[in-house]
Amino acid sequence: MTPANYKITRELLETKAKSDAILLHSLPRMDEVPPDVDITRWSRYWQEAFNGVVMRMALLALVLAQWNRMRIVWRLNYANLFTWT
């Protein structure tokens, strides 16, 4: 259980948060951010999670493409070791 003074409630946001404040969360959440906060103008954690997925996909694509290039070069160099001319 999250202590009450660490919870971000809708009422807390409506009374204390600035109008341009942004609420981020690393997800998954437990009870520190109730589901009714999801539809407020402050919540951005779902966008944050989506952007994190896209970023990880891009990084994996870059790493795998580089690995594939290295593998091809290694195969070409390895094949040349056994070519007798």
C-alpha positions in Angstrom: 0.0 0.0 0.0 1.2 3.4 -0.9 1.1 6.0 1.9 -1.6 8.7 1.4 1.0 11.5 1.2 2.6 9.8 -1.8 -0.6 9.3 -3.8 -1.5 11.6 -6.7 -5.3 11.9 -6.7 -7.6 13.8 -9.1 -8.6 16.1 -6.2 -4.9 16.9 -5.5 -4.3 17.7 -9.1 -7.3 19.9 -9.4 -6.5 21.9 -6.2 -2.6 22.0 -6.3 -1.3 21.4 -9.8 -0.5 24.2 -12.2 -2.6 24.2 -15.4 0.5 23.3 -17.5 1.9 20.6 -15.2 2.6 17.2 -16.6 2.2 13.9 -14.7 4.6 11.2 -15.7 4.9 7.7 -14.3 7.3 4.9 -15.1 4.5 2.2 -15.1 3.3 -0.3 -14.1 1.5 1.5 -11.3 0.0 0.1 -8.2 -2.3 2.4 -6.2 -0.2 5.6 -6.2 -2.1 7.0 -9.2 -5.8 6.0 -9.4 -7.4 5.2 -12.8 -9.6 8.3 -12.7 -6.4 10.4 -13.1 -5.9 8.8 -16.6 -8.4 11.1 -18.2 -7.2 14.4 -16.8 -5.2 17.0 -18.7 -2.2 16.4 -16.6 -1.6 12.7 -17.3 1.0 11.9 -19.9 2.2 8.5 -18.7 0.5 6.5 -21.5 2.2 8.7 -24.1 5.4 8.3 -22.2 5.0 4.5 -22.3 4.2 4.5 -26.0 7.2 6.7 -26.8 9.4 4.3 -24.8 8.2 1.3 -26.8 8.9 3.1 -30.1 12.3 4.2 -28.9 13.3 0.7 -27.8 12.1 -0.7 -31.2 14.2 1.9 -33.0 17.3 1.1 -31.0 16.8 -2.7 -31.5 16.5 -2.1 -35.3 19.7 -0.1 -35.3 21.6 -2.6 -33.2 20.3 -5.6 -35.3 21.1 -3.9 -38.6 24.6 -3.1 -37.4 25.0 -6.7 -36.2 23.8 -8.0 -39.5 26.3 -5.8 -41.4 29.1 -7.1 -39.1 28.1 -10.7 -39.7 28.1 -10.3 -43.5 31.6 -8.7 -43.4 32.8 -11.4 -41.0 31.5 -14.1 -43.4 33.2 -12.4 -46.4 36.5 -12.1 -44.5 36.3 -15.7 -43.1 35.6 -17.1 -46.6 38.7 -15.3 -47.9 40.9 -17.1 -45.4 40.2 -20.4 -47.1 40.4 -19.3 -50.7 43.6 -20.7 -52.3 44.6 -18.9 -55.5 
